[in-house]
Amino acid sequence: MSGLKGKVVIAQGGGPTVVINQSLVGAVLESRKFSEVTRVWGARHGVRGIVHQSFVDLSEATTHNLERVAQTPSSALGSTRDKPDAEYCQNILNVFKKHEVRYFFYIGGNDSSDTVRIVGEYAVKEGYELRAIHIPKTVDNDLPVNDHCPGYPSAARFVAGAFRGANSDNMALQGVYIAVIMGRHAGWLTAASALARQHDDDGPHLIYLPERQFSIDRYLADIERVYQRHGRCVIAISEGVWANRDGKGKEIPLAADLMRKAGRQPEVDAHGNVQLSGGALADELAATVQGGLGIKRVRADTFGYLQRSFPGVVSDVDAREAREVGEKAAHYACGQGVSGSVVIKRAGDYAARYELADVRQIAAQTRHMPDEFINAEGNNVTDAFRAYLRPLLGDGMPSLERLWAPAVTFNGG
Amino acid sequence: MSGLKGKVVIAQGGGPTVVINQSLVGAVLESRKFSEVTRVWGARHGVRGIVHQSFVDLSEATTHNLERVAQTPSSALGSTRDKPDAEYCQNILNVFKKHEVRYFFYIGGNDSSDTVRIVGEYAVKEGYELRAIHIPKTVDNDLPVNDHCPGYPSAARFVAGAFRGANSDNMALQGVYIAVIMGRHAGWLTAASALARQHDDDGPHLIYLPERQFSIDRYLADIERVYQRHGRCVIAISEGVWANRDGKGKEIPLAADLMRKAGRQPEVDAHGNVQLSGGALADELAATVQGGLGIKRVRADTFGYLQRSFPGVVSDVDAREAREVGEKAAHYACGQGVSGSVVIKRAGDYAARYELADVRQIAAQTRHMPDEFINAEGNNVTDAFRAYLRPLLGDGMPSLERLWAPAVTFNGG
């Protein structure tokens, strides 16, 4: 027991996932068990709810309600895209001091971990005892130190399942099918499409990731080769692919290039990220294939927000781990009295264990796919990646069956 | 028993669904039981496989393989968008005569039923005994006489589920969310989004269907009203909405208008249908809200091909009925020696029964949503529609839970 009496404040930041409420519920139920914890408050809409003192009292939520919320997609407390600056973080700390909040749990990605870091540092500077824990969450799977991030396995399951369906659709009607997948800086979610393949000639036949520079010429040559071989082609491409750099050497997302070309100014968020959603990239990539290769039936989808919020498409491994990182946050903060970021490590094939990392190792950094997960041509993933992802997808992925019936042959036609 | 000895040819046409293989397998397994049936052939890629004499021998498919194929999305035999003209239909009949095909089962939508009609009429004219059965299938749910069409309930389940997730995502991050749904001429699938709602303030708050003329002004006024009330707005809109008519009074899809405006010539298929897929409509509708109402966070998705091919998102009611219409085709043709289109009727709340209709009642016609299913303002559906669809979605739709915890109140702040 940490012996430090006070309230818990828990919040959810950034994009939702289908298992982020597992982490919320794990942390709430577990921290309610500690006698040090006087009250468990949930902040509405992330850090915004803290500075506006907009809280709900989770000490009074029923266990049954919480257990059902755990199985519900998206952030039950509400989320925010606010990126707190120094003053914002100071305000957070002031609210904590005012209400004797001694435990702060923030479930989120890179930016949320940075907020935990700053608020924690301010507390130390002011001599205010605060246990601040970052609980990992991101479908992008791009947090350092972690083997993988809660939310990613379920989103990966959605993407792999979607490509199983899209591949069989493409087998039926032929032509070229392109789908654009979430993942601004890292290709983890796009790469998950590779797990759709059951037969050697199953799509996706080509996978393009933001870890490699994109070239329209190579893209067209790749598709032409696959199309000549299979009479069809299925392609997975990350929304974050880039073909050019700006004057400062920064990669320009192809989607932003295309939006500007179409006369629209891409939206930029508080973190300086250009908005990538929308169908322009997929449409343009399809039109390029029609124009460049003369293939008539070219279809393109953008999986969009379904990837992170589709109810029922959940990896049981992911749900369990998301729950456990929430529980561990309570153990570390309320039980052991320490601060940091809960991380998932891989132990064997497959088991997970949890550790507490220094939040400075996590904050505001991006973990890209390592070279050994990407093929030499930069248009596919390796067996090593498939071995990495497979156990995370969980039980009961729908397995598709092909018809096995002999062709009818005629003598002399 | 019909007493007519000969082969069965079965084929799948048009867009795939997640249960179209149930119909295939139902017809194959059932027709293999009739002593009149000498062989069951599957045509590869619909009618195209017939005229090219590209068949597989389904008499030699194992029951186990077939049972697993039944649970696999998309058309296992392959499909086609070919729309046979008179000569094409004559060629089909010639192939049937050459190989003593006496039973023809074609699983498909409006156009497939028309092919069944024409080939059947030619056979009568030439005095060739042929039993031709149309087996209904379409996610568009637009075949006349049927209460609903196999494939639609599962696609509707996907759309309703997707909106449950999208609505909770939108509750977390606020703003406006727009999703464009399949359905060229009829709004059935878009309307299914209404079944996502569990609470009074759940989205979709607005639903736009091709059965009503679309107006950008009314669309913006509707959104503004919802946004002022809820601080957010979720919108379902059909890919087939139209705001204008051409010189001949024909409705011009808004998506085609937008593609032309962007300098692209929309693709037109063999049936004269303008291709509506792609993200341009969603992007434009989002930009219109940002520009017209000054709302910053506006996001748009186009559900695209996932709606009809996502593995595992299947209504058990739909799977059973798709199986049974396939079985009934064999009973009618091989057992009773009659031709026509198998139709689903509703008996009670809820049970289904199957009948055989004259294929001329089905062929090349579109069943729109009736007026009693659409509200007076033309921006939502009615309770009558919800009562119609609910039993079709099947068991086990994910039910989402909201957090129930009291707000923390402060005395004097």
Contacts between the chains, C-beta under 8 A, distances in Angstrom:
chain1	res1	chain2	res2	distance
A	12	B	172	7.5
A	15	B	173	7.6
A	16	B	168	7.3
A	16	B	169	5.3
A	16	B	172	5.0
A	16	B	173	7.3
A	18	B	165	7.6
A	41	B	408	6.0
A	42	B	403	7.3
A	42	B	405	6.5
A	45	B	172	7.8
A	45	B	174	8.0
A	53	B	408	7.8
A	53	B	410	6.5
A	53	B	413	7.2
A	54	B	407	7.7
A	55	B	407	7.2
A	55	B	408	4.0
A	56	B	403	6.9
A	56	B	405	4.0
A	56	B	406	6.6
A	56	B	407	5.6
A	56	B	408	6.6
A	57	B	405	5.6
A	57	B	406	5.3
A	57	B	407	7.6
A	57	B	408	5.2
A	58	B	403	7.9
A	58	B	405	5.2
A	60	B	405	5.8
A	60	B	406	5.6
A	61	B	403	6.4
A	61	B	404	6.2
A	61	B	405	4.2
A	62	B	404	7.2
A	65	B	401	6.7
A	65	B	403	6.8
A	65	B	404	5.0
A	65	B	405	8.0
A	66	B	403	7.7
A	68	B	401	3.7
A	69	B	401	4.9
A	69	B	402	7.3
A	69	B	403	5.2
A	71	B	398	8.0
A	71	B	401	7.2
A	72	B	168	6.7
A	72	B	400	4.6
A	72	B	401	4.8
A	72	B	402	7.8
A	73	B	164	7.9
A	73	B	165	5.0
A	73	B	168	5.7
A	73	B	169	7.4
A	73	B	400	7.2
A	74	B	165	6.9
A	74	B	168	3.6
A	74	B	169	4.9
A	74	B	171	6.8
A	74	B	172	4.9
A	75	B	172	4.1
A	76	B	172	8.0
A	76	B	402	6.9
A	76	B	403	4.3
A	77	B	403	6.8
A	78	B	171	6.9
A	78	B	172	5.2
A	78	B	173	7.9
A	79	B	172	4.3
A	79	B	173	5.4
A	80	B	173	7.6
A	81	B	173	7.0
A	161	B	310	6.6
A	161	B	311	5.4
A	161	B	312	6.4
A	162	B	306	5.5
A	162	B	310	6.2
A	164	B	73	8.0
A	164	B	311	5.2
A	165	B	18	7.6
A	165	B	73	5.0
A	165	B	74	6.9
A	165	B	305	7.8
A	165	B	306	6.8
A	165	B	309	3.6
A	165	B	310	4.9
A	165	B	311	5.0
A	166	B	305	5.8
A	166	B	306	7.3
A	166	B	309	6.1
A	168	B	16	7.3
A	168	B	72	6.7
A	168	B	73	5.7
A	168	B	74	3.6
A	168	B	309	6.5
A	169	B	16	5.3
A	169	B	73	7.4
A	169	B	74	4.9
A	169	B	305	5.6
A	169	B	308	7.2
A	169	B	309	4.3
A	171	B	74	6.8
A	171	B	78	6.8
A	172	B	12	7.5
A	172	B	16	5.0
A	172	B	45	7.8
A	172	B	74	4.9
A	172	B	75	4.1
A	172	B	76	8.0
A	172	B	78	5.2
A	172	B	79	4.3
A	173	B	15	7.6
A	173	B	16	7.3
A	173	B	78	7.9
A	173	B	79	5.4
A	173	B	80	7.6
A	173	B	81	7.0
A	174	B	45	8.0
A	177	B	305	7.3
A	262	B	262	7.1
A	264	B	287	6.6
A	267	B	296	7.6
A	277	B	299	5.7
A	277	B	300	7.5
A	277	B	301	7.9
A	278	B	279	6.2
A	278	B	282	7.2
A	278	B	283	4.7
A	278	B	286	7.0
A	278	B	300	6.4
A	279	B	278	6.2
A	279	B	279	1.2
A	279	B	280	6.6
A	279	B	282	5.8
A	279	B	283	5.4
A	279	B	300	7.7
A	279	B	302	5.5
A	280	B	279	6.6
A	280	B	280	7.9
A	280	B	283	6.0
A	282	B	278	7.2
A	282	B	279	5.8
A	283	B	278	4.7
A	283	B	279	5.5
A	283	B	280	6.0
A	286	B	278	7.0
A	287	B	264	6.6
A	296	B	267	7.6
A	299	B	277	5.7
A	299	B	304	7.9
A	299	B	305	6.6
A	300	B	277	7.5
A	300	B	278	6.4
A	300	B	279	7.8
A	300	B	304	7.9
A	301	B	277	7.9
A	301	B	302	7.1
A	301	B	304	3.6
A	301	B	305	5.6
A	301	B	306	6.6
A	302	B	279	5.5
A	302	B	301	7.1
A	302	B	302	6.5
A	302	B	304	7.4
A	303	B	306	7.2
A	304	B	299	7.9
A	304	B	300	7.9
A	304	B	301	3.6
A	304	B	302	7.4
A	305	B	165	7.8
A	305	B	166	5.9
A	305	B	169	5.6
A	305	B	177	7.3
A	305	B	299	6.6
A	305	B	301	5.6
A	306	B	162	5.4
A	306	B	165	6.8
A	306	B	166	7.3
A	306	B	301	6.7
A	306	B	303	7.2
A	306	B	306	6.9
A	308	B	169	7.1
A	309	B	165	3.5
A	309	B	166	6.2
A	309	B	168	6.5
A	309	B	169	4.3
A	310	B	161	6.6
A	310	B	162	6.2
A	310	B	165	4.9
A	311	B	161	5.4
A	311	B	164	5.2
A	311	B	165	5.0
A	311	B	398	3.7
A	311	B	400	6.3
A	312	B	161	6.4
A	312	B	313	7.5
A	312	B	398	4.2
A	313	B	312	7.4
A	313	B	313	7.9
A	398	B	71	8.0
A	398	B	311	3.7
A	398	B	312	4.2
A	400	B	72	4.6
A	400	B	73	7.2
A	400	B	311	6.3
A	401	B	65	6.7
A	401	B	68	3.7
A	401	B	69	4.9
A	401	B	71	7.3
A	401	B	72	4.8
A	402	B	69	7.3
A	402	B	72	7.8
A	402	B	76	6.9
A	403	B	42	7.3
A	403	B	56	7.0
A	403	B	58	7.9
A	403	B	61	6.4
A	403	B	65	6.8
A	403	B	66	7.7
A	403	B	69	5.2
A	403	B	76	4.3
A	403	B	77	6.8
A	404	B	61	6.3
A	404	B	62	7.3
A	404	B	65	5.0
A	405	B	42	6.5
A	405	B	56	4.0
A	405	B	57	5.6
A	405	B	58	5.2
A	405	B	60	5.8
A	405	B	61	4.2
A	405	B	65	8.0
A	406	B	56	6.6
A	406	B	57	5.3
A	406	B	60	5.6
A	407	B	54	7.7
A	407	B	55	7.1
A	407	B	56	5.6
A	407	B	57	7.6
A	408	B	41	6.0
A	408	B	53	7.8
A	408	B	55	4.0
A	408	B	56	6.6
A	408	B	57	5.2
A	410	B	53	6.6
A	413	B	53	7.5
